[in-house]
Amino acid sequence: MITLRNADSQFPGRLTANGGVELVVFRSSWYYCPMKSFRKELWFNIPTRRAFVNITSQIQDCLKESGVAEGLVLVNAMHITASVFINDDDPGLHHDYEVWLEKLAPHEPVSAYHHNHGEDNADAHLKRQIMGREVVVAITEGKLDLGPWEQIFYGEFDGRRKKRALVKIIGE
């Protein structure tokens, strides 16, 4: 355990000659606790071109299955036209995302994109870049340490086929 002491603290301590604080290191008994590691893929087959899917409960299920009480969970889209992000589960917000993303990277005209050679999904690549690839969430006392309105979403920008997201949990 590392503790900083200063003259204002309730613990006995002293200031150093230059007015700084004394750094005191206490060693307690050390123990070996191997870190757990858990991996699972979530599969999606979104019937529409674009959608936002709340996957928070699926991530919570993975956390229970992992047995990790303290650690981190990484959730990332494993396709370059999909996203994972955290925000509020509000239909109005999702509509605003749709409108905003379509203004930033409109699907049509398809011929406007150099990437569209044989495909029509260049806009989906740009939308994914804006919304992000992954999220990392702290795990505390066996629960996702999210804010009051925060939820985890899978964002699809070029659906109508099977895609997946990776859930990787590490901790103890």
KABEL-V247682 format. One record per backbone hydrogen bond with DSSP energy under -1.0 kcal/mol. NH is the residue of the N-H (numbers start at 1). CO is the residue of the C=O. Records with the same first field share a line. If there is no record, write none. Layout:
# KABEL-V247682
NH=CO  CO
This chain:
# KABEL-V247682
3=24
5=22
9=6
16=20
19=16
24=3
26=1
36=171
38=169
40=167
42=165
44=163
51=156
53=154
55=152
59=55
60=56
61=57
62=58
63=59
64=60
65=61
66=62
67=63
71=139
72=170
73=137
74=168
75=135
76=166
77=133
78=164
82=79
83=155
85=153
87=151
90=88
94=90
95=91
96=92
97=93
98=94
99=95
100=96
101=97
102=98
103=99
104=100
105=101
112=109
113=110
117=115
125=121
126=122
127=123
128=124
129=125
130=126
131=127
132=128
135=75
137=73
139=71
140=143
142=69
143=140
145=138
146=144
151=87
153=85
154=53
155=83
156=51
157=81
159=49
160=46
163=44
165=42
166=76
167=40
168=74
169=38
170=72
171=36
172=70
